[in-house]
């Protein structure tokens, strides 16, 4: 009896988008229009690369970025939820699959000592260059037409499950907790006994509702949440069963 919890990061664990939060470090806390307008759909990672160059060019250093990122607020109830999961690790394996980056997620989780809750973090690799600029790369290449160029979360989840099976680990249920459009692809991969937990009022919930209206609903159960205490109630019920 082991459960796999899969978390998105932005607008799910933290109540903001970590990539836009970093703009607080920019001169006047905003980006020039030319840079802002350079984003092309599906190419967010390249766009963030340009943002990091701009910050570096303006003398924004690693310690200032770290200070800013560790002020990002957690979603309501999330600190309690992660504490609860940490206390029940024998029941839960827990991973993050996110379009943020390794540096931001690492800073934020370590600042509140939650990095041990997660068994693995799958996100875009980032590092500081010898000149002190933050650089970011695509997580992987893939052929999924539904997902952004740098990350197909379904493929990440499938590869993780395959690797776990090789180690002799299978899960009674997968619980997928997310908010965004790029969380739909992995949710559509979930089976009948699994559960998707979309954040109320966000894109993922709307897309799941739209599929139901189009009479092609997702196979798994769906339970929307607005506070992480609702997720915790559900997990407590799982443990009791």
C-alpha positions as CSV (number, residue, x, y, z in Angstrom):
1,X,0.0,0.0,0.0
2,X,1.9,3.0,-1.3
3,X,0.6,6.1,-2.9
4,X,2.4,8.4,-5.4
5,X,1.8,12.1,-5.0
6,X,2.7,14.2,-8.1
7,X,2.9,17.9,-7.5
8,X,3.2,20.8,-9.9
9,X,5.1,23.7,-8.4
10,X,3.9,27.2,-9.5
11,X,0.4,28.2,-8.4
12,X,0.2,24.7,-6.7
13,X,2.9,24.5,-4.0
14,X,3.7,28.2,-4.1
15,X,0.9,30.7,-4.7
16,X,2.7,32.5,-7.5
17,X,4.7,31.8,-10.7
18,X,8.3,31.6,-9.6
19,X,9.5,32.7,-13.0
20,X,7.5,35.9,-12.9
21,X,8.3,36.5,-9.2
22,X,12.0,36.9,-10.0
23,X,11.1,40.0,-11.9
24,X,11.0,41.7,-8.5
25,X,14.8,41.8,-8.8
26,X,14.7,43.8,-12.1
27,X,15.3,47.6,-12.2
28,X,11.9,49.2,-11.1
29,X,10.6,45.6,-10.7
30,X,9.7,45.3,-14.3
31,X,11.0,44.1,-17.7
32,X,11.4,46.3,-20.8
33,X,8.5,45.9,-23.3
34,X,10.8,44.5,-26.0
35,X,11.8,41.6,-23.7
36,X,8.3,41.0,-22.4
37,X,6.9,40.8,-25.9
38,X,9.7,38.4,-27.0
39,X,7.9,35.3,-25.6
40,X,6.6,32.8,-28.1
41,X,4.0,30.2,-27.0
42,X,5.6,26.9,-26.1
43,X,9.1,28.5,-25.8
44,X,8.9,29.7,-22.2
45,X,12.4,28.4,-21.2
46,X,14.1,30.3,-23.9
47,X,12.2,33.4,-22.9
48,X,13.3,32.9,-19.2
49,X,16.9,32.5,-20.5
50,X,16.6,36.1,-21.9
51,X,15.1,37.3,-18.7
52,X,18.1,35.9,-16.7
53,X,20.6,37.6,-19.2
54,X,18.8,40.9,-18.6
55,X,19.0,40.5,-14.8
56,X,22.7,39.6,-15.1
57,X,23.4,42.6,-17.3
58,X,21.8,44.8,-14.7
59,X,24.1,43.5,-12.0
60,X,21.5,41.2,-10.2
61,X,23.6,38.7,-8.2
62,X,22.8,35.2,-6.9
63,X,22.3,36.2,-3.3
64,X,19.7,38.9,-4.2
65,X,17.8,36.4,-6.4
66,X,17.8,33.9,-3.6
67,X,16.6,36.5,-1.0
68,X,13.7,37.4,-3.4
69,X,12.7,33.8,-4.2
70,X,12.5,32.7,-0.6
71,X,9.8,35.4,0.0
72,X,7.4,33.7,-2.4
73,X,4.2,32.7,-0.5
74,X,3.1,29.1,-0.2
75,X,-0.5,28.3,-1.2
76,X,-3.0,28.3,1.6
77,X,-2.7,25.1,3.7
78,X,0.4,23.9,1.8
79,X,2.9,24.1,4.6
80,X,0.7,21.9,6.8
81,X,0.1,19.5,3.9
82,X,3.9,19.1,3.2
83,X,4.5,18.7,7.0
84,X,1.8,15.9,7.0
85,X,3.4,14.1,4.0
86,X,6.8,14.4,5.6
87,X,5.5,12.6,8.8
88,X,3.9,9.8,6.7
89,X,6.7,9.1,4.2
90,X,6.3,5.4,4.6
91,X,2.9,5.7,2.9
92,X,3.7,8.3,0.2
93,X,6.3,8.7,-2.5
94,X,6.3,12.3,-3.6
95,X,7.6,14.0,-6.7
96,X,7.5,17.4,-8.3
97,X,7.1,17.8,-12.1
98,X,7.4,21.5,-12.9
99,X,8.2,24.0,-15.7
100,X,10.2,26.1,-13.2
101,X,13.9,25.3,-12.7
102,X,16.1,23.4,-10.3
103,X,17.7,26.5,-8.7
104,X,14.4,28.2,-7.8
105,X,12.7,25.0,-6.5
106,X,15.8,24.1,-4.5
107,X,16.0,27.5,-2.8
108,X,12.3,27.7,-1.9
109,X,12.1,24.1,-0.5
110,X,15.3,24.3,1.4
111,X,14.4,27.7,3.0
112,X,11.5,25.9,4.8
113,X,13.2,22.6,5.1
114,X,10.8,20.7,2.8
115,X,13.2,19.3,0.3
116,X,13.3,16.0,2.2
117,X,9.5,15.5,1.6
118,X,10.2,15.0,-2.2
119,X,11.9,11.9,-3.6
120,X,12.6,13.5,-6.9
121,X,12.2,16.9,-8.6
122,X,11.8,16.9,-12.4
123,X,12.2,20.4,-13.8
124,X,14.4,22.5,-16.1
125,X,18.1,22.3,-15.1
126,X,19.5,25.7,-14.1
127,X,22.9,26.8,-12.8
128,X,25.0,30.0,-12.4
129,X,27.7,30.5,-15.0
130,X,31.3,31.5,-14.2
131,X,30.2,35.1,-14.8
132,X,27.4,34.9,-12.2
133,X,24.5,34.7,-14.7
134,X,21.7,32.2,-14.1
135,X,21.3,29.9,-17.1
136,X,18.4,27.5,-17.8
137,X,18.0,24.6,-20.2
138,X,15.0,22.6,-21.5
139,X,14.2,19.5,-19.3
140,X,14.1,17.2,-22.3
141,X,13.1,16.9,-26.0
142,X,9.9,15.1,-26.8
143,X,7.3,14.5,-29.6
144,X,4.1,15.4,-27.7
145,X,2.1,17.9,-29.7
146,X,0.0,18.9,-26.7
147,X,2.9,20.1,-24.5
148,X,5.4,23.0,-24.5
149,X,8.7,22.2,-26.3
150,X,10.8,21.7,-23.2
151,X,8.6,19.5,-21.0
152,X,5.9,16.8,-21.5
153,X,4.8,15.9,-18.0
154,X,3.1,12.7,-19.1
155,X,6.4,11.4,-20.4
156,X,8.1,12.3,-17.1
157,X,5.5,10.5,-15.1
158,X,5.5,7.4,-17.4
159,X,9.3,7.2,-17.2
160,X,9.3,7.6,-13.5
161,X,6.6,4.8,-13.1
162,X,8.5,2.5,-15.4
163,X,11.7,3.0,-13.4
164,X,9.9,2.4,-10.1
165,X,8.4,-0.9,-11.5
166,X,11.9,-2.1,-12.4
167,X,12.8,-1.5,-8.7
168,X,9.7,-3.5,-7.7
169,X,7.7,-0.5,-6.6
170,X,4.1,-0.1,-7.8
171,X,1.4,2.3,-6.4
172,X,-2.1,1.7,-5.2
173,X,-3.1,5.1,-6.4
174,X,-1.5,8.1,-8.1
175,X,-2.7,11.5,-6.8
176,X,-1.9,14.3,-9.3
177,X,-2.0,17.9,-7.9
178,X,-1.7,20.8,-10.3
179,X,-3.3,23.9,-11.8
180,X,-2.0,24.5,-15.3
181,X,-2.7,23.6,-19.0
182,X,0.4,21.6,-19.1
183,X,-0.9,19.3,-16.3
184,X,-3.7,18.0,-18.6
185,X,-1.5,15.7,-20.6
186,X,-0.3,13.7,-17.5
187,X,-3.9,13.7,-16.0
188,X,-5.1,12.1,-19.2
189,X,-2.6,9.3,-18.7
190,X,-4.0,8.5,-15.2
191,X,-6.0,5.3,-14.7
192,X,-9.5,4.7,-13.2
193,X,-8.2,4.2,-9.6
194,X,-6.1,7.4,-9.7
195,X,-7.2,10.9,-8.9
196,X,-6.6,14.3,-10.4
197,X,-6.7,17.2,-8.0
198,X,-6.9,20.4,-10.0
199,X,-6.8,23.8,-8.3
200,X,-10.2,25.4,-8.3
201,X,-10.7,28.2,-10.9
202,X,-7.4,27.5,-12.7
203,X,-6.7,26.3,-16.2
204,X,-6.5,22.6,-15.4
205,X,-9.9,22.5,-13.8
206,X,-11.4,24.3,-16.7
207,X,-9.8,22.0,-19.3
208,X,-11.0,18.9,-17.4
209,X,-14.6,20.3,-17.3
210,X,-14.5,21.1,-21.0
211,X,-13.5,17.5,-21.7
212,X,-16.5,16.3,-19.7
213,X,-18.8,18.6,-21.6
214,X,-17.3,17.3,-24.9
215,X,-18.2,13.8,-23.7
216,X,-14.6,12.6,-23.6
217,X,-14.0,12.9,-19.8
218,X,-10.8,11.9,-18.1
219,X,-10.7,8.3,-16.9
220,X,-9.5,9.1,-13.3
221,X,-11.5,10.6,-10.5
222,X,-11.4,14.4,-10.1
223,X,-11.5,16.4,-6.9
224,X,-10.9,20.2,-7.1
225,X,-9.3,22.0,-4.2
226,X,-8.9,25.6,-3.2
227,X,-6.8,25.1,0.0
228,X,-4.3,22.4,0.5
229,X,-6.1,21.4,3.7
230,X,-8.7,19.8,1.4
231,X,-5.9,17.7,-0.2
232,X,-4.7,16.7,3.3
233,X,-8.2,15.6,4.3
234,X,-8.3,13.4,1.2
235,X,-4.9,11.9,2.0
236,X,-5.8,11.2,5.7
237,X,-8.8,9.3,4.3
238,X,-6.5,7.2,2.1
239,X,-4.3,6.3,5.0
240,X,-7.3,5.2,7.2
241,X,-8.8,2.9,4.5
